[in-house]
Amino acid sequence: MKNYLKAMDRGEVTNFSRNSYEVIFSVFMIAAAYFYRDSPQVVYPRILYFFLLLLGSNFTFNYFLRRRTAVNLWLIDLILLVNFWIITGVVYYSGGGSSYFWVLYLLPVFAASLMGSFKDALGVVLLCSLAITVMAWPLGDLATVLALAVKGAVLAFSAGVVYNTAQSRRRAEAWLAFKRGQVESLERKVTESESSIVRTASAVEMGTLVSGVMHDLGNAVSVILLSAQLSAEEEAPEKADMERILKASRYAKGLISAAMSIVRGQDYVFEPVHLKEPAEGAALLTNYSARKKNAAVELAFPPDLPPVRASRAHIERVLINTVANSLSFVPEKGLVRVAARPAEGGVLLEISDNGPGFPARMLLKDDVTAFETTRPELGGTGLGLYVCSQIVRRHGGTMKLSNPPGGGSLISVFLPLAGPRAAEPAEL
């Protein structure tokens, strides 16, 4: 039984009519029947009942179809048969084979041509032509035969035109669906490429920082070991040695915590963040690079600066990248300044330096693009500032590069207090 039902399944149709042309056509025909009520061919009021039945059925069908996204073809067939039966009644009570209301058969012909297959359209045309022929039987003269031929030709021609139009529309929709699929596929590839770029950037960041982190961590561990050794050799450990152990331990812990925030910084966890904290972590991790140039990293954060809703690890990543970028360009004994101040609806972070400034080509663009570096000979990938811009965008903020009139470079980052408007997935 299940196999039988499966074999009988004709599928569903989604491009069925949801307009009211059948209702409008029925109203027009009711008016025509009323004005021709004195015609000897019109059986009044029976024809009017059939017109009202046609109008009511089409109202009901349209009301039902407007609430469906797909309809089984068997239901469409049932609707066509009901309309065919009602229209046959109209034609029968208005003169039969000589009735002018035979044009109502165009309604099921149009519907079958629009929604069904070629066989469906052909079947409805043959059924309507057969009904007209039966009601005109017997065929008395050549004029009757020619009239029937004309009516059949009109039905067939109308079905052909509507069917071809419907097929053209379906082909166009299929082509659009195909192109839309291609666009979505390309979009997925772009997203995957961006994720790959960002993962590459993470590896580059860690590779750049690891030597400095290990160097400073080694110094901290050396202080801890030497101070602990001195304390162990003395009967009464000196307070200064214990303080050095505590200070070096806190420094090592902060160094490891700041470095691990980059490794763990794949998931965005938005929470209230005081920006001075990630700035101090960034200064700690870039301290080795600063000392190699005898440069200084200066922090300027007012005590009343409001917290922002942000992902702490990612904001620290932005500050590490921007500070490291500035340190790579400042001269010997240069200065990098990280400042923050309240702005309308958020906080403005400014990372400035006394280096040569950004190239003009980078300032001409509205957005920071990937792989644009000014230091390819030093292994620069052009990913650092690009990743920063993507992180800031994910926070609902903006990032702008500029060269101040006094020289150097300036990176301005605006972060809204409320964070991003909507949490969308990101992998930065």
N, C-alpha and C positions, 0 to 999 in steps of 0.2 A: 504493500500500500504506500509505504514511504517513497519507494522508487517511482511508483506511478505518479504521485503528487510532484516529485522532483522533475519528472519528465514533462508534466503539464505546466510547470512554472515558466512563465514567459518573461520574467524579470520586471523591473520597475522603470518608470519614465520620470524624469525630473523637469523636462522643458514643456510641461503641459500649460495650457492657457490659463492665465489668472486675470484676464480682462473681462469686460462686460459687453463685448460686441454682440454676443448672442442675445443678451437681454435687450439691448438697443434694437437689434434686428426684429426681435419678437414684438416689441412695443410698436414698431413701425408697421408690422404685418397686422397687429390687432386694429390699428387705426384704419389700415386698408380694408380689412374685413368689415369694419363698422360702416365705412362710407359706401361699400359695395353690397350692403345688406339687402338691397332691393333687387340685386341680380338674381335671375332665375336659377343660376348654377349654384348659388350659395345657400346651403341649408342652415338657416338661422333659427335658434341661437346655438346649435350644436357645434358649429365651427368655432364660435366664440369660446365655448368651453375648452375645446382643444388648444386654442391659442393661450388661454389662461393657464392650462396645464403645462404647455411648453414654457411659458414665462416662469411659472412657479418652479418647474424642474431645473431650469437653468439658473435661477436664483439660488436654489438649494445646492446644485453642483458647484457653482462658483464659490459659495460660502464655505463649502467643504474643502475645495482645492486650495483656497488661499491659506489655509491653515496646515497644509502639508508640504513637505519638501520633496517627497517622492511618492508616487502612486503606482500600484501594481497595474500592469497592462490589462489584466482581466477586468479590473474595475473600470478602466477607460472603455473597454469593449462594452460593458454593461451600460455605461452612460450613453454611448453612441447608439446602442440598440433601443434604449428608452426614447431618445430623441427621434430615431428613425420611425418608431411606432407612432409617436405623437404626430410627427409631420405627415405620415401616411394618412392618419385620420383627418388632418386639415385638408390635404389634397382630395381625399375621397369625398368630403362634404362641401367641396367647392368646385365640383365639376369633373373630378376624376382625371382622365387623360387629357382633357382640355383645360384644366385649372392653371391659372397663372401663378398659383402658390407653390408650384413645383420647385421654384428657386430656393425654397426653404431647405431642400435636400443639400444645398451647398454647405449648410452648417455642419452636419456630420462629415461631409467630404473634407472640408477645411480642417476639422479637428483630427481626423484620421491621418491626413497628409502632414500635419504639423507634428503630431505626437507618435505616430506609429511607423511601421516599416513600409516599404513599397507594396508588399503583399496586403497589408492592412488597408492602405489607400485604394488599391485596385479592388479589393473585396467590397469596400463600402460603395465605390462607384458602380460596380456591377449590381449590387443589391438595390441601390436607388434607381438605376436604370431599369432593372427588372420590375420594380414596383410601379414605375411610370408606364411601362409597357403593358403590364397586367391590367391596370386601370383604363388603358386606352383600347384594350382588346374588345372586339375584333378590329383589325386594321382595315378600315373600309376603302381607303383610296391612297393615292401616292402622296398627297399633301400630309396625311396623318403620319405616313412612314417617314417623310422628310422631317416633319416636326419632331418625331421621336429621335431621329438621328441627330438633329441639331441639339436637342436637350442632352442626349448622351455625350455629344462632343463637348458641350459646355462644361458638363460635370467632369469629363476626363481632362480637358484642357486646364480647368481650374485646379484639379488635383495635381496635375503635373507641375504647374507654376508654383503652387504653394509647397509641394514636396521638394522641388529643387531649391526654393528659397530657404526652406528649413534645413536642408542638407548643407547648403552653403554656410548657414549660420553655425551649424554643428561643427563643420570643418574649421571655421574661424575660431570657435570656442576651444576646439581641441588643440589648434595651433597655439592659441594664447595660453592654454593650460601647459602645453609642452614648454613654451618659452618661460612661463612663470616657474616651472620646475627647474629649468636651467639656471634662472636667476637665483632661486633658493639654493641650488647646489653650489653655485659660485659664492653665494653669501656664506655658506657653511665652510667652504674652503678658505675664504678670507678670514673668518673667525678662527679657524684652526691655525692659519698662518700667523695671525696676530698672537695667538696663545703660544705658538712656537717661538715667535720673536721675544715675547715676554719671558719665557722660560730661559731662552738664551741670555737675555739681559740679566736674569737672576744669577746665572752661572758666571757671567762677566763681572758682576758686582762682587760676588764672593771671591773670585780669583784676584780682583784688584785689592780687596780688603784683607785677604787672608795673611799676606806677609806682614802687614802692619799689626794685625790682631795678634798673630803668633809672637811677633817681636815684643809688643807691649805686655802680652800675657806672660811671656818668658821672664821679662823684667820683674813683673809683679810676683811671680812664683819665686824668683831668686830672692827678692826682699823678704818674702814669707819664710823661706828656708833658712836664710842667714840669720834673721831675727830669732827664729825658733831655735836655731843651733846655739846662739848666744845665750838665750834664756835657759836652755837645757844645761849649759855648762856652768851657769852661775847658781849659787845656792839661793839667792834672792833675786828673781828676775826683775830687771828694771822696767819701770812703767813705760819708758820711751820705746823699748823693744816691743812690748805688747801693743802699744798704739800703732807702731809701724806694721805689725802683723795684721791688725784689724783693718787699717787703712788700705793695705795692699790686697787683702782679701775682698774688701768691698769693691775695690777697683777692678779686680779680676772677675768678680761676679757680674758687675755692671758691663764689663767688656763682653763676656760670654752671652749675657742676656740680650745685649744690643745686637750682637752678631746673629744669634739664633732667631731674632725677630724677623730677619730677612729670610731665613730658611723657612720659618713657619708662616711667613706672610703671604700665603696663597688665599686664605679665606678672609673675607672682610667681616670684622666684628665691630659694628658701630656702637660707640659708647662715648660719654662725655670725656674729652681729653683736654688737659691743660698743655698747650703747645710747647711750653718751656721744657717739659719732660722729654719728648722725642728730640727736641733740639739739643739738649744736653747729651742724649745718647748718640746723636749724629756727630757732635763735636768730639766725643770720646773715641768713636771709631775712626775718625779722620785725623786724630791727633798725630799719629805717626807720619802721615803725609805732610802735615803742617810743619812738624819739626824738621823734616828733611830740607825744607826751604826756609827755615827760621821764620815761617809765616805765623800769623795769629788768626784764630777764629773767635770773633767777638759776638756775644749774645746780648741782645737788648730787648728784654721782655718786660713790659710794665706789670706791676703787681696786681693791678685790677683788670687784667686781660681776661675776658670771659672764656669759658671752655667751649669747644666746638664738638658737635657729634661727629666722630670720625673713627677710622680704624687706625689705632695708634701705630701698629707695626708698619702700615703703608705710609703714613705721614712721616714716620722716621725714615723710611726708605726714600721718600722725596727729598728730605733734608740731607741725607747722606749723599745722594747723587748730585744735588745742586751744589753742596759745599765742596765735594770732591772735584766736581767740574771746575769750580772757581779756583780751587787750590792748584789745579794742573796748569793754570794760565797766569797766576799772579807772579810777579818778580820775586827775587830774593828779599826776605823780610817784608813780604806783602801782607795784605789784610783782607780777610773775608768777614763780612758782617751779616749776621742773621738777626733781623729785627721784626717785630710784630706790633700791630696797632689795631684798635677796633675800627671797623668800617661798617657802613650801613648794612645791617642784616648779617654780618659775619666778621671775620678777622682777615686782615691783609698781612701776609708774610712776604718779606722782601729779603732776598739774598743778593748782596752786592759785593763787588770786589774792585781792586785797583789794577786789574789786568788790562789787556788790549781791547776788550769788548767783543761783541758778537760780529761775525761777518755780515755784510749788508744783505746777502742772499737769504740768510736765516731770518732777518727782520722783516723781509718783504712778505712772508707767509703768515697767514692767520693762525695756522696750527703747526705744532712741532711734528716733523715727519721722521720716520724711522730711518736709520742708516745714514743720517746726515751728520758727519763728524768733521771737525777741523784739525784732527790729529791722527790721520790714518797711519802715519809713519810711527806713531807711538802705540799702535794697537787699538786706537779708539774705534768703536763700532757704531757710534751714533745712536745707541739704544737708550742710554741713560736718561737724557732729557725727554725722549719720546715716552718712556715708561712713566716718568714723572707726570707728563701731561695727561696720560691715560688714567693714572691714579686720581689726579685732581678732578678730572671729568667725572670719574666714578663717584666722587664725593659731592657732585653737583656744583663744583667750583670752576674757576678759570685760571689759566696760567699764561703769562705774557713775557716775552723776552724784549729787552730794550737796552740801549746804550745811553746812560745819563749824560747830560751836557758836560759834566766835570770829568768824564772819562770812566773807563772801566765798563763792567756789565751789570745788569740788574735783572733778576728774575722775580716777577711779582706773582704771587699765588693768593687768590681769594678763595676762602673756604666759608660757606654759609654756616651759621650757628646751628641750624636745624638738620644739617647733613643733606644727603640726597633725597629728592622727592619720592623716589620709588626704588626699592631694593631690586636691582636687576642683576642677574648672574654675571660675574666677571672673573677673570683668571689672570690677575696681574701680580 
